[in-house]
């Protein structure tokens, strides 16, 4: 097996360069998501709102996924992956630049509007880039490619809290924060990239020789919802995003309650270098392990480990609880790309784009879980982590049932 064999398509072409370009987008939406976790705490302090209300930050972004995933899929099917990527970058950039007047207004509803626009942009990006990466080579190595691209996403998850801790939660977190600078820089970078992608000609490789003949017709005649690996994969992905978003949203709150000597900016740094550092390392290691370990088996191990870590987070206090919470990031790191690729395993031909749209819609789980976690954890944040515990346990059941679902297929 050659070094770049995972990027060699059925047509014999090597798509390593195209993969590297598209993978850079994963970093950008990692930053967009992880900086929300800093905004949660910032809005609680500066606007004096409850934990449950601050969770509307995630609701608006992930709600955008639910509303825009199918329209994004239609745009991609009609005009191609490049159109979806360009539309996503421009919307993302516009929402980020809206933070410049937003900080002068200091209106929570206006900030939610900014975040909704960003969420719509991220929907286009993820609906385009996730399935596109899976077809840039042999289908058997799709999970490896997606995990590799998502490693850059993990780097973005590290950068977001780092920027937020330095600029938004500067000082004591209640005054002196600056939201304008990081979002202005992000907006300019993203819009510039949108203009660059508008000039590129992205290839559309054939995923396998079968796609060119009878496979399209078979896919067109079978509802994707009758395919168990996909149907339950949508549920598993929804639960994963619910768990991940909830953990990220209240990481800072949990740390500050567990160690009252820490400042909000120190907790944000811990999220960046501790939690997100393990998250990125986990994705890199996961991409390597998938060469030897079946995706479903790796998912079962990771989901079981994450469930155990969440149980310890709820039961323990102080440094031990924080350590268990950070370790969760290593276990959950491979879940999104692995579930995504596992869900598409039995989807072929023209149905891949539609299936990808529904998978991206399932990200709406991130809009709901933080609200309930905020309500459960209003008095004691540890109680809120019961929700991701249940989510990880359900994902373990999906991984355990995966072989049986494939045999049925």
VEXLO-340215 format. One line per field, with one value per residue (C-alpha): residue number from 0; residue in one letter; x, y, z. Coordinates in pm, 1 decimal, decimal comma. Example, Ala and Ser with C-alpha at 12.3 -4.5 7.8 and 13.67 -1.06 7.14 Angstrom:
REM residues 2
i = [0; 1]
aa = [A; S]
c1 = [1230,0; 1367,0]
c2 = [-450,0; -106,0]
c3 = [780,0; 714,0]
REM end
This chain:
REM residues 409
i = [0; 1; 2; 3; 4; 5; 6; 7; 8; 9; 10; 11; 12; 13; 14; 15; 16; 17; 18; 19; 20; 21; 22; 23; 24; 25; 26; 27; 28; 29; 30; 31; 32; 33; 34; 35; 36; 37; 38; 39; 40; 41; 42; 43; 44; 45; 46; 47; 48; 49; 50; 51; 52; 53; 54; 55; 56; 57; 58; 59; 60; 61; 62; 63; 64; 65; 66; 67; 68; 69; 70; 71; 72; 73; 74; 75; 76; 77; 78; 79; 80; 81; 82; 83; 84; 85; 86; 87; 88; 89; 90; 91; 92; 93; 94; 95; 96; 97; 98; 99; 100; 101; 102; 103; 104; 105; 106; 107; 108; 109; 110; 111; 112; 113; 114; 115; 116; 117; 118; 119; 120; 121; 122; 123; 124; 125; 126; 127; 128; 129; 130; 131; 132; 133; 134; 135; 136; 137; 138; 139; 140; 141; 142; 143; 144; 145; 146; 147; 148; 149; 150; 151; 152; 153; 154; 155; 156; 157; 158; 159; 160; 161; 162; 163; 164; 165; 166; 167; 168; 169; 170; 171; 172; 173; 174; 175; 176; 177; 178; 179; 180; 181; 182; 183; 184; 185; 186; 187; 188; 189; 190; 191; 192; 193; 194; 195; 196; 197; 198; 199; 200; 201; 202; 203; 204; 205; 206; 207; 208; 209; 210; 211; 212; 213; 214; 215; 216; 217; 218; 219; 220; 221; 222; 223; 224; 225; 226; 227; 228; 229; 230; 231; 232; 233; 234; 235; 236; 237; 238; 239; 240; 241; 242; 243; 244; 245; 246; 247; 248; 249; 250; 251; 252; 253; 254; 255; 256; 257; 258; 259; 260; 261; 262; 263; 264; 265; 266; 267; 268; 269; 270; 271; 272; 273; 274; 275; 276; 277; 278; 279; 280; 281; 282; 283; 284; 285; 286; 287; 288; 289; 290; 291; 292; 293; 294; 295; 296; 297; 298; 299; 300; 301; 302; 303; 304; 305; 306; 307; 308; 309; 310; 311; 312; 313; 314; 315; 316; 317; 318; 319; 320; 321; 322; 323; 324; 325; 326; 327; 328; 329; 330; 331; 332; 333; 334; 335; 336; 337; 338; 339; 340; 341; 342; 343; 344; 345; 346; 347; 348; 349; 350; 351; 352; 353; 354; 355; 356; 357; 358; 359; 360; 361; 362; 363; 364; 365; 366; 367; 368; 369; 370; 371; 372; 373; 374; 375; 376; 377; 378; 379; 380; 381; 382; 383; 384; 385; 386; 387; 388; 389; 390; 391; 392; 393; 394; 395; 396; 397; 398; 399; 400; 401; 402; 403; 404; 405; 406; 407; 408]
aa = [X; X; X; X; X; X; X; X; X; X; X; X; X; X; X; X; X; X; X; X; X; X; X; X; X; X; X; X; X; X; X; X; X; X; X; X; X; X; X; X; X; X; X; X; X; X; X; X; X; X; X; X; X; X; X; X; X; X; X; X; X; X; X; X; X; X; X; X; X; X; X; X; X; X; X; X; X; X; X; X; X; X; X; X; X; X; X; X; X; X; X; X; X; X; X; X; X; X; X; X; X; X; X; X; X; X; X; X; X; X; X; X; X; X; X; X; X; X; X; X; X; X; X; X; X; X; X; X; X; X; X; X; X; X; X; X; X; X; X; X; X; X; X; X; X; X; X; X; X; X; X; X; X; X; X; X; X; X; X; X; X; X; X; X; X; X; X; X; X; X; X; X; X; X; X; X; X; X; X; X; X; X; X; X; X; X; X; X; X; X; X; X; X; X; X; X; X; X; X; X; X; X; X; X; X; X; X; X; X; X; X; X; X; X; X; X; X; X; X; X; X; X; X; X; X; X; X; X; X; X; X; X; X; X; X; X; X; X; X; X; X; X; X; X; X; X; X; X; X; X; X; X; X; X; X; X; X; X; X; X; X; X; X; X; X; X; X; X; X; X; X; X; X; X; X; X; X; X; X; X; X; X; X; X; X; X; X; X; X; X; X; X; X; X; X; X; X; X; X; X; X; X; X; X; X; X; X; X; X; X; X; X; X; X; X; X; X; X; X; X; X; X; X; X; X; X; X; X; X; X; X; X; X; X; X; X; X; X; X; X; X; X; X; X; X; X; X; X; X; X; X; X; X; X; X; X; X; X; X; X; X; X; X; X; X; X; X; X; X; X; X; X; X; X; X; X; X; X; X; X; X; X; X; X; X; X; X; X; X; X; X; X; X; X; X; X; X; X; X; X; X; X; X; X; X; X; X; X; X]
c1 = [0,0; 152,4; 162,3; -115,6; -323,3; -616,0; -645,8; -645,9; -988,1; -1152,5; -1051,9; -682,8; -629,5; -464,5; -669,6; -421,5; -381,5; -757,5; -803,4; -551,6; -730,9; -1077,6; -948,3; -840,7; -1211,1; -1248,0; -1020,7; -1240,9; -1562,9; -1379,5; -1291,3; -1649,8; -1793,4; -1542,7; -1544,2; -1914,7; -1818,1; -1637,8; -1932,4; -2161,0; -1970,3; -1909,4; -2280,4; -2369,8; -2142,6; -2177,6; -2549,9; -2641,2; -2836,9; -2893,8; -2704,4; -3013,8; -3061,3; -2693,4; -2733,9; -2939,3; -2596,7; -2567,2; -2936,6; -2910,3; -2598,8; -2716,6; -3071,8; -2924,3; -2804,5; -3156,1; -3315,4; -3049,4; -2919,1; -3174,6; -3151,6; -2773,0; -2805,3; -3020,6; -2765,7; -2487,7; -2685,0; -2766,5; -2444,9; -2184,4; -1961,0; -1779,9; -2104,5; -2187,6; -1842,5; -1844,6; -2195,8; -2093,7; -1779,7; -1960,4; -2241,6; -1991,4; -1787,1; -2093,0; -2215,1; -1870,6; -1844,8; -2188,2; -2021,8; -1855,8; -2181,4; -2309,9; -2057,5; -2159,3; -2526,5; -2467,4; -2803,4; -2836,1; -3104,1; -2874,9; -2584,6; -2815,7; -2894,8; -2520,9; -2471,9; -2767,7; -2612,5; -2282,2; -2468,9; -2628,2; -2282,8; -2139,0; -2427,4; -2329,0; -1963,9; -2027,1; -2288,2; -2031,4; -1698,1; -1785,5; -1925,0; -1673,8; -1382,1; -1534,4; -1526,7; -1168,9; -1038,2; -1139,4; -1463,1; -1305,5; -1074,2; -1346,9; -1345,6; -967,8; -984,4; -1264,5; -1083,2; -768,3; -956,8; -1132,6; -791,4; -761,9; -1109,2; -967,8; -697,1; -971,2; -1143,4; -819,2; -777,0; -1131,6; -1112,9; -757,1; -871,1; -1175,6; -972,0; -721,8; -968,3; -1327,4; -1261,7; -968,7; -935,6; -1204,0; -1436,5; -1686,8; -1519,1; -1250,6; -1345,5; -1319,7; -1542,9; -1488,4; -1123,3; -1135,6; -1459,8; -1340,8; -1023,2; -1218,0; -1470,0; -1202,1; -1011,4; -1324,9; -1456,7; -1114,5; -1116,9; -1465,5; -1333,9; -1041,5; -1270,2; -1497,9; -1205,2; -1118,3; -1238,4; -1298,0; -1298,5; -1589,6; -1434,1; -1623,4; -1632,1; -1623,7; -1671,2; -2016,5; -2140,8; -2116,8; -2349,0; -2628,7; -2568,3; -2741,8; -3059,9; -3058,0; -3002,6; -3282,6; -3526,2; -3452,7; -3543,7; -3240,1; -3457,0; -3491,7; -3116,4; -3054,8; -2692,0; -2802,2; -3128,7; -2975,4; -2660,6; -2863,8; -2985,4; -2633,5; -2491,8; -2767,6; -2687,1; -2314,1; -2346,3; -2585,9; -2327,4; -2028,0; -2200,6; -2334,8; -1993,0; -1823,9; -2091,0; -2053,2; -1691,6; -1589,9; -1881,3; -1793,5; -1424,0; -1497,1; -1736,9; -1483,3; -1189,8; -1291,8; -932,9; -936,5; -1037,1; -1265,5; -970,3; -768,4; -1063,8; -1084,6; -713,3; -771,0; -1048,6; -819,2; -499,0; -644,4; -980,0; -933,2; -568,4; -675,5; -954,5; -709,0; -463,5; -748,4; -843,5; -487,9; -449,8; -794,7; -702,3; -398,8; -592,7; -855,7; -593,7; -610,5; -935,4; -1286,0; -1475,0; -1760,4; -1518,5; -1329,0; -1661,3; -1768,1; -1443,0; -1460,6; -1831,6; -1780,5; -1482,5; -1672,9; -1969,4; -1737,2; -1570,6; -1906,6; -2009,8; -1690,8; -1749,2; -2092,7; -1981,1; -1638,0; -1538,1; -1232,2; -926,8; -1044,9; -1371,8; -1191,9; -946,8; -1235,3; -1405,0; -1087,1; -1029,0; -1375,1; -1243,3; -994,8; -1270,0; -1524,1; -1274,2; -1326,5; -1703,7; -1834,1; -1630,2; -1658,7; -2037,2; -2071,2; -1875,7; -2038,0; -2380,9; -2292,7; -2137,4; -2450,5; -2551,2; -2434,6; -2491,0; -2712,5; -2851,5; -2520,5; -2588,8; -2939,9; -2818,3; -2540,8; -2796,2; -2997,0; -2681,5; -2593,3; -2951,0; -2896,1; -2645,3; -2956,6; -2896,0; -2650,2; -2934,4; -3132,7; -2894,6; -2725,7; -3061,5; -3155,2; -2804,0; -2828,3; -3159,6; -3029,9; -2705,0; -2832,2; -2751,6; -2486,9; -2327,4; -2220,8; -2587,3; -2616,2; -2357,7; -2607,4; -2737,8; -2414,2; -2368,1; -2695,7; -2604,5; -2271,2; -2437,2; -2685,0; -2398,5; -2230,6; -2548,4; -2535,7; -2173,0; -2254,1; -2545,9; -2363,3; -2256,2; -2607,7; -2752,6; -2508,2; -2597,3; -2963,5; -2871,4]
c2 = [0,0; 330,6; 633,5; 818,6; 512,9; 628,0; 923,0; 713,6; 697,9; 429,0; 631,5; 591,8; 959,3; 1074,0; 1329,4; 1407,6; 1775,4; 1829,6; 1656,3; 1889,4; 2196,6; 2086,4; 1959,1; 2316,4; 2403,1; 2161,4; 2383,0; 2685,9; 2535,8; 2387,5; 2743,7; 2858,5; 2586,8; 2591,6; 2968,1; 2933,8; 2764,7; 3083,9; 3299,6; 3098,0; 3202,2; 3555,8; 3620,6; 3472,7; 3730,9; 4042,9; 4015,7; 3851,0; 3558,4; 3202,3; 2896,1; 2768,7; 3099,0; 3124,1; 2781,8; 2958,9; 3041,1; 2675,6; 2651,4; 2921,0; 2773,7; 2413,6; 2518,1; 2658,9; 2309,3; 2169,9; 2439,1; 2466,6; 2110,5; 2008,4; 2340,2; 2303,0; 1950,6; 2077,5; 2347,4; 2087,7; 1846,0; 2121,5; 2326,0; 2097,4; 2085,5; 2409,0; 2609,3; 2466,3; 2547,4; 2904,1; 2972,1; 2837,5; 3049,3; 3369,9; 3314,8; 3224,0; 3536,6; 3762,6; 3634,0; 3683,3; 4043,3; 4117,9; 4091,8; 4430,1; 4631,7; 4366,5; 4448,5; 4814,2; 4720,3; 4447,8; 4296,0; 3923,8; 3873,6; 4041,7; 3816,3; 3517,0; 3642,4; 3666,0; 3311,4; 3184,3; 3325,7; 3158,1; 2832,4; 2848,7; 2895,0; 2603,5; 2386,3; 2446,9; 2376,3; 2050,2; 1926,8; 1982,8; 1890,5; 1579,5; 1368,4; 1515,9; 1392,3; 1041,0; 1013,4; 1139,0; 784,2; 424,9; 385,5; 130,9; 403,0; 669,9; 655,3; 706,9; 1007,7; 1167,2; 1112,2; 1262,3; 1571,8; 1593,4; 1606,7; 1958,5; 2020,5; 1918,4; 2183,0; 2438,7; 2324,4; 2403,5; 2747,4; 2867,7; 2856,0; 2988,3; 3296,9; 3331,6; 3307,7; 3568,0; 3822,9; 3755,2; 3637,7; 3871,0; 4000,7; 3862,6; 3769,4; 4043,2; 4348,9; 4430,2; 4140,9; 4203,3; 4001,3; 4229,6; 4150,7; 3769,3; 3769,5; 4047,4; 3851,1; 3527,7; 3702,4; 3850,8; 3521,6; 3320,1; 3559,2; 3567,3; 3186,3; 3198,1; 3412,0; 3171,0; 2865,8; 3045,2; 3043,2; 2674,4; 2379,5; 2095,9; 1749,8; 1510,0; 1163,2; 840,3; 655,3; 310,2; 145,7; 27,3; 384,8; 423,9; 133,9; -35,9; 107,5; 440,6; 267,2; 42,6; 342,1; 534,4; 246,7; 192,5; 440,1; 530,9; 508,0; 131,8; 94,4; 24,6; 136,1; 477,5; 509,4; 435,4; 622,1; 943,1; 886,7; 804,4; 1118,0; 1333,0; 1192,8; 1239,4; 1605,7; 1656,1; 1509,9; 1691,0; 2028,5; 1997,6; 1902,9; 2191,1; 2442,6; 2387,4; 2276,8; 2617,9; 2624,4; 2276,4; 2360,2; 2686,3; 2508,9; 2229,7; 2465,2; 2808,6; 2935,8; 2937,5; 3236,2; 3205,1; 3269,9; 2993,2; 2754,6; 2846,4; 2771,2; 2434,0; 2363,9; 2455,2; 2276,4; 2003,6; 1892,8; 2000,0; 1893,1; 1538,8; 1570,6; 1646,9; 1378,8; 1128,2; 1201,3; 1159,0; 831,3; 719,5; 773,4; 549,7; 280,8; 253,8; 89,8; -216,0; -183,8; -198,6; 133,8; -29,0; -191,1; 133,8; 312,1; 60,3; 102,3; 482,5; 506,8; 276,9; 482,7; 810,5; 671,7; 572,4; 916,1; 1090,9; 875,6; 978,7; 1345,3; 1334,5; 1147,1; 1296,8; 1649,5; 1871,2; 1768,1; 1408,2; 1522,9; 1769,8; 1496,5; 1261,4; 1540,3; 1613,9; 1244,3; 1225,5; 1434,7; 1162,8; 900,2; 1114,4; 1247,5; 985,1; 956,0; 1216,6; 1118,4; 747,2; 751,8; 968,9; 725,7; 417,9; 562,7; 607,8; 261,7; 109,5; 429,0; 448,8; 651,9; 960,8; 895,0; 985,9; 1360,8; 1324,6; 1094,1; 1339,6; 1620,7; 1421,6; 1337,7; 1706,0; 1783,7; 1549,3; 1801,4; 1977,7; 1761,7; 2031,9; 2283,8; 2094,2; 1922,6; 2236,9; 2383,3; 2074,3; 2050,5; 2413,7; 2344,9; 2033,2; 2201,4; 2544,1; 2472,9; 2201,9; 2174,9; 1812,0; 1703,5; 1831,1; 1579,9; 1296,8; 1384,3; 1317,5; 1002,3; 863,1; 975,1; 790,8; 475,8; 479,3; 526,2; 217,2; 21,9; 141,4; 29,7; -306,7; -360,3; -244,9; -586,0; -722,6; -424,4; -483,1; -853,7; -760,6; -532,3]
c3 = [0,0; -109,1; 109,6; -74,8; -168,4; 44,4; -196,9; -517,6; -677,9; -890,6; -1197,3; -1103,9; -1019,6; -697,2; -504,7; -223,8; -323,9; -350,8; -15,6; 152,0; 17,4; 125,0; 460,8; 545,3; 570,2; 860,6; 1069,5; 1003,6; 1127,8; 1426,3; 1530,8; 1474,2; 1697,7; 1981,0; 2030,6; 2116,0; 2441,0; 2545,3; 2436,2; 2665,9; 2977,2; 2847,1; 2791,1; 3131,8; 3296,2; 3078,3; 3000,2; 3335,4; 3191,1; 3313,4; 3194,4; 3014,8; 2829,3; 2736,3; 2570,9; 2301,3; 2154,3; 2051,3; 1966,6; 1698,7; 1535,5; 1539,2; 1452,7; 1132,9; 1049,7; 1081,4; 866,0; 596,8; 547,6; 282,5; 90,7; 100,6; -37,7; -324,8; -407,1; -415,0; -634,2; -882,0; -891,6; -734,0; -428,6; -513,7; -504,2; -161,6; -25,7; -161,7; -28,7; 311,5; 333,0; 235,9; 488,5; 760,4; 687,0; 680,6; 1018,2; 1171,6; 1047,0; 1195,4; 1538,3; 1472,3; 1506,3; 1746,7; 2019,8; 2006,2; 2045,5; 2310,6; 2223,6; 2292,1; 2020,4; 1763,9; 1864,4; 1818,6; 1466,7; 1389,4; 1510,7; 1308,2; 989,4; 1081,0; 1144,9; 798,3; 647,3; 844,9; 722,4; 360,2; 442,1; 626,0; 377,1; 102,0; 258,6; 463,4; 175,3; -70,0; 141,3; 152,2; -230,9; -276,7; -295,8; -238,1; -44,4; 192,2; 325,3; 355,6; 737,4; 744,2; 512,1; 708,3; 1039,5; 888,0; 771,6; 1105,9; 1275,2; 1131,3; 1265,6; 1603,7; 1565,1; 1504,3; 1823,0; 2007,1; 1847,6; 1926,2; 2309,1; 2291,7; 2099,7; 2322,6; 2641,0; 2519,2; 2382,0; 2492,1; 2850,6; 2914,2; 3267,8; 3496,3; 3210,2; 3293,5; 3149,7; 2899,7; 2667,2; 2294,7; 2061,3; 1761,6; 1689,0; 1665,2; 1467,2; 1233,8; 1154,6; 1108,3; 881,3; 655,6; 627,5; 549,4; 283,8; 117,7; 106,0; -43,9; -329,1; -378,7; -396,3; -643,3; -888,9; -840,7; -1045,0; -798,2; -962,4; -914,0; -891,3; -940,8; -610,0; -766,9; -1107,1; -996,3; -970,1; -1343,3; -1423,6; -1231,7; -887,0; -947,3; -1046,7; -741,8; -511,9; -678,4; -622,7; -252,8; 21,1; 226,9; 538,9; 483,9; 528,9; 897,9; 907,2; 778,9; 972,5; 1310,5; 1208,6; 1187,6; 1544,1; 1664,6; 1503,2; 1656,6; 2001,1; 1950,9; 1854,6; 2146,3; 2385,1; 2235,3; 2223,6; 2575,8; 2715,2; 2534,7; 2634,0; 3006,1; 3034,3; 3170,0; 3416,3; 3543,4; 3585,8; 3770,4; 4007,7; 4066,7; 4129,0; 4252,9; 4236,6; 3855,9; 3640,1; 3332,0; 3099,7; 3272,6; 3232,2; 2861,2; 2826,1; 2994,3; 2743,8; 2453,1; 2552,6; 2773,4; 2634,7; 2272,1; 2274,1; 2360,2; 2102,7; 1821,2; 1934,7; 1944,9; 1586,1; 1464,2; 1654,0; 1536,6; 1171,6; 1226,0; 1417,9; 1144,4; 924,8; 1151,9; 1351,3; 1205,1; 1245,2; 1441,2; 1686,4; 1742,1; 1793,8; 2057,2; 2250,4; 2236,3; 2323,6; 2623,5; 2740,5; 2700,5; 2897,9; 3183,5; 3182,4; 3199,8; 3495,7; 3676,7; 3584,4; 3747,2; 4059,8; 4129,4; 4230,1; 4205,5; 4005,4; 3954,0; 3797,9; 3570,2; 3462,2; 3373,4; 3178,5; 2979,5; 2907,9; 2751,1; 2462,0; 2365,2; 2349,7; 2165,2; 1909,8; 1638,5; 1677,2; 1432,6; 1123,9; 1200,1; 1249,2; 936,8; 718,3; 878,0; 802,3; 433,3; 388,9; 232,1; 45,9; -314,5; -627,8; -634,9; -285,6; -118,9; -135,9; 7,7; 284,9; 370,9; 401,6; 655,4; 848,6; 865,2; 975,0; 1270,2; 1404,0; 1539,0; 1846,9; 1949,2; 1959,4; 2221,9; 2464,1; 2606,9; 2710,2; 2911,0; 3051,4; 3160,7; 3332,3; 3510,1; 3606,7; 3710,8; 4077,4; 4029,6; 3686,8; 3732,0; 3717,6; 3361,4; 3239,9; 3287,5; 2938,8; 2747,1; 2957,9; 2819,3; 2465,9; 2469,0; 2604,5; 2312,4; 2062,3; 2209,0; 2132,9; 1767,7; 1735,9; 1895,8; 1654,4; 1339,9; 1208,1; 1250,8; 1063,7; 776,9; 760,7; 728,7; 440,1]
REM end
